[in-house]
Amino acid sequence: MAIQQLAQPAVSSCQWTAQYSVNVARLDDQHKKLFEILGSLQQAMMARKGTDVISSIVSELANYTKTHFACEEGYLRMYGYPELEAHKKEHEIFVEKIRQFQNDLAKGQVTLSLNVFRFLVDWLKNHILGTDKKYVPFLQAKGVR
C-alpha cells in the first residue's frame, strides 16, 4: 500500500487548541484525544508505516469516535438539546465515512492519502467549531461544565 508522505507544515494542523473548547471538561478531553489520534495517524503516514499500523490507528479513531459521540449525545439528550437529532445525523454520517474507509483500506482499494487525512482533520475541526459550538450556550445555561 502506498502511503503519501505529508509535508512538514501540516504537522500543526491536527492539534487541539483553546478555540476548540466547548467548555465541558469531559468533552474537551475527548476532543483532545481525537486530535491526538489524528496526530498519531499523521506521524505514521510521515514515517511511511505499513498498512497494519495505519489500519490500527484508523480503527482506534473509529472506536474512540463512537465512544465520544455517544458521550456527547448523552449530554445533549439528558438536558433536552433541541437540535439533538440533527447533531446525531452528522455523527452518523462521519462514522459511516470512517467505516467505508476502513473497509476500502482492508480490501486494499484505497491508500491513506493526504486528501483522506485532510478530510478527517477538517471534518473534526469544522464539526467542533460549527455544530458543537452551537450547544455551548445551551449547556452553559444548564450549568454543565
N, C-alpha and C positions, 0 to 999 in steps of 0.2 A: 504494500500500500504506500503510495506516495503521500508524504505529508509536507505541505508547503511551509517553508520556513518564514517566520514572521519577522518583519523589520523591527529594529530596536525601539523606534518611537512608540510602538503600540503597547509597550510594557506597562505604562501607567494607565492605559485605557480601561483596565479592569480592576481598579482599586476603589474601595468604598471610601467616600469622604462624607463629611457632615451634611453636605447638600442632600444626601440620600436618607437622612434621618426622618423617620415617621413619628418620632417622639414616644415610641413604645419600646422600652428596652429589649424585650424578648424578640420583637420583630426586627429591630435594628441589628441585634446579634445574629439573627438568621440571615438577614440581607448581607451582613459582613461575611458570613460563611459561604454564601453563594458566590460572592466576589472572590473569595479565597479559592474556591473550587475552580472557578474560571481562570484564576491566576495559575493554578497548577496545570490546567489544560494548556494554557499558553506556554508555560515553561516546557512542558512535554513536547509540544509542537516545535518550539525553537530548538530543542535538543534532538529533534528528529527521532523521538522514541517510536517504538513499534506499535502495531495495531492493538496488541494486548494491553499496553499501558494506556493508550488513548481510550480504548473501549472501557477500561476500568474507571477512568476519570469521568467519562461521559455517563456511565452507569451511576457513579456516585452523585453526579449532578442531577440526573433524573430522579433518583431516590430522595435526595435531600430537597429537591424542588417540591415533590409531592408532600413531604413532611411539612415544609414551610407553608405551602398553600393551605393545607388542612388546618394548621395553627391559625393562620391569618383569617381564614374563612370562619373559624371557630369564634374568634373575637368579634367579627362582623355580625355573625349570627346571634351571639349572646347579647349584643347591645342593639340589635334590630336595625342594622345599617340598611337604608332603603335601596341602595344600589348593589346589594349583595349578589343578585343573580347575574347582572352584567359583569361584575368583578369575577365571579366564578367562571363565566364563559371565557374570559380572557385566559384564565389559568388553564382551563381545559384545552384550549387551542394550543397553548405553549407546550403542555405535557404531550399532546398528540404529535407536535412537530419534533420534539425530542425523541419520542418513540419511533417515529418514521425514520429519523436519522440513525438511531441505534440499529434498526432493522437493516437499513441500507449498508451501514458500516459492517455489520456482522456478515452480510452477504458479499462484501467486497464491491458493492455497487457505487460507493461514494468514498471520496477521500475527505479528510478533515482539512478543508482549505481555509484560507484567510477569510473568505466570504462567509463560511459557516460560522467561524469563530466570531466574526463581527456581528452576525445576526444574533447569536446568543448574548453577547455583551450589550448590543444596542437594545435588544428586547428587554433585558433586565433593567437597564438604565431608564428607558422610556416608560416601562411599566411602573417603576418606583416613582419617578418624577411626575408622572401623569396620573395614572389610575390610583396608585397607593396614596399619593399626596392628597387626593380628594377626600379620603376618610380621616385624615389627621384632625381637622376641626371637629368632626363628629365624635371621634373617640376622646378627644381632649374635653369636649363638653360633658362626656360621660365620666370623666375623671380617670380615664385609662392612661397609664404612664408606662 
